[in-house]
Amino acid sequence: MRPAEAYLRIMPIKPLQLPPAVARAFVKDMRAFFAESHAIKRDEIAGRELHALREHLGPRDKRLRLTNVHELFLAMKDHT
């Protein structure tokens, strides 16, 4: 199985509906993630967003991992 296929299998089927404040914080952290050169600090930023996303996903999908947040940041990089 290719990595993209594995990633798509764990993505939620329904669109993720985040409150505006949470979405703004996500974009702010995503920009900070790309501005940071230190890998550990980048992981801390992604970890903060992982926690925030898990709060809003609820029990719907507990399989979201730090690597998924990294991939989300990379996928959305050109859309901010």
N, C-alpha and C positions, 0 to 999 in steps of 0.2 A: 504494500500500500504506500502510495506517495504521501509525503508530509502534508501537502495541501488537502488531500482527501481526508486524512485523519483529523486535521484541523476543522474542516467543514462539518464533520460528523458530530463534533462536540459543540458547535455553535448553536445557540438557541434558534428554534424554528420561528418563533414569533419575534417581531422586531423588538428590540430593547427600548423601552420607554423610560428615559431618565428625567428626573425633574431638571428644570433649566439650570439651577444652581450647581447640581452635580455634573451636568454636561459641561458647564463653563469651567468647573474645577478640573475635569478630565482634560480639556483642551489646554488649560494652563499648565497642568502637570506634563502633558505630552510635549509642549514647547520646552519646558524645563528639562525633560528627559533628553531631548536632542541637543540642548545647549550644554549639557553636562558632559565632561570628558572622562570623568572617573567612573569606572564600571560599577563599583559598589554603590555609589550615590545614585546611579541610574537604576540599579536594582531596588533601592529604597523608594524611589519615585514610583516605579512600576508596582512595587508592593503596596504602597499607599492606595493606588488606583485599583489594584486587585481587591483589596479590602472593601473599598467603596462600591465596586461593581457587585461583589458578592452580597453586600447588604441589600442592594436593590434587585438582585436576581431572586433572592429568597431561596426557598428550597427547590426552585425550578431546575437549577443546574449548579451543582457543587463541583463539577469537574473543571471549572475555570482555573487555570494555573498561571504562574508568573510568566511562563513562556508565551502563553496566549495573549497576555497584556502587551508583551514586547511585540508580538506579531500585529496586534491591533494598532499600536503606535506606528509601526512601520507601514502598515497598509493605509493609514490615515495621514501620513506625513505630508503628502502633497495636497491634502484637502483642507488645510487650515489657513 
